Amino acid sequence: MPVAKKIALATGATDYNILQNNGTIAHQVVPHVHFHVIPKPSASDNEGLVIGWPTKPADQTELQKLLDEMKSRL
């Protein structure tokens, strides 16, 4: 995404996140595709985008099934 990188660099950011949400449950609030370029000025959770979600152990057999299904649809 050359444009997003140029926008981020124009803010002086060397570290940044590019965010794009799809669907209301995923927090999309406007009905068109758009991207957020979010500078991350420090490792602090007080600045920039803070990412965290609950994790759970993954079953490798189930992951392989999911991968195979995804491949069959591409």
C-alpha positions in Angstrom: 0.0 0.0 0.0 2.3 2.7 -1.2 -0.3 5.5 -0.5 -0.8 4.5 3.1 3.0 4.3 3.6 3.4 7.8 2.2 0.6 9.1 4.4 2.2 7.5 7.5 5.6 8.9 6.6 4.2 12.4 6.0 3.0 12.4 9.7 6.6 11.6 10.7 5.7 8.1 11.8 8.1 5.3 11.3 5.9 2.7 13.0 2.2 2.6 12.2 -0.8 0.3 11.7 -3.1 0.1 8.7 -6.6 -0.9 9.7 -9.7 -1.8 7.6 -12.9 -3.1 9.1 -15.5 -5.1 7.3 -19.1 -5.4 8.6 -20.9 -3.9 11.5 -19.8 -6.5 14.0 -16.2 -5.7 13.0 -16.8 -2.0 13.8 -17.3 -0.8 10.3 -19.5 2.4 10.7 -19.5 3.8 7.1 -20.8 1.8 4.1 -17.7 2.0 1.9 -14.2 0.6 1.9 -11.6 2.9 3.6 -8.4 2.5 5.5 -7.1 4.0 8.7 -3.4 4.8 9.0 -2.7 5.0 12.7 0.7 6.2 13.8 2.3 4.2 16.7 4.7 6.7 18.3 5.8 4.4 21.1 5.4 0.9 22.5 3.1 2.3 25.2 -0.5 1.2 25.4 -1.3 4.9 25.9 -0.6 5.8 22.2 -1.7 4.6 18.9 -3.6 1.4 18.2 -3.7 -1.1 21.1 -4.5 -4.6 19.9 -5.6 -7.4 22.2 -8.1 -10.2 22.1 -8.7 -13.4 24.0 -6.8 -16.4 22.8 -7.5 -20.1 23.0 -5.4 -23.1 22.2 -5.6 -24.3 18.6 -6.3 -27.8 17.5 -3.9 -28.5 14.6 -6.2 -31.0 13.0 -9.1 -28.4 13.0 -6.7 -25.8 11.6 -5.6 -28.1 8.8 -9.3 -28.8 7.9 -10.0 -25.0 7.8 -6.9 -24.4 5.6 -8.0 -27.2 3.2 -11.5 -25.8 3.0 -10.2 -22.2 2.4 -7.8 -23.5 -0.4 -10.7 -25.4 -2.0 -12.6 -22.1 -2.3 -9.8 -20.1 -3.8 
